[in-house]
Amino acid sequence: MLWEVRIKYANGTQQVLRTCKNQETALRCVDAIYARGYPLHLAYFACPAAAEPALIPT
C-alpha cells in the first residue's frame, strides 16, 4: 500500500508532498518536518494514497 505525505492549508486545500511505500516511512517524514518547528495555518499528515486523484477530497 502506498502512503502520501500531504500538506493541508488553512483554506482546506491539500497538496501531496511525497509518496512512500509504507506508513512508517511516511510518518518519519512528517516527524522530520515537525522537528524543524510547528508552522501556523498548515498541517502535515500521512494518509493512504487514493487509487484515483479524483477521489481525493480537497
Protein Blocks (a to p, Z undefined) as FASTA:
>chain_A
ZZddddddfkopacdfbdcfbfklmmmmmmmmmmnopcehiacddddddfblklpcZZ
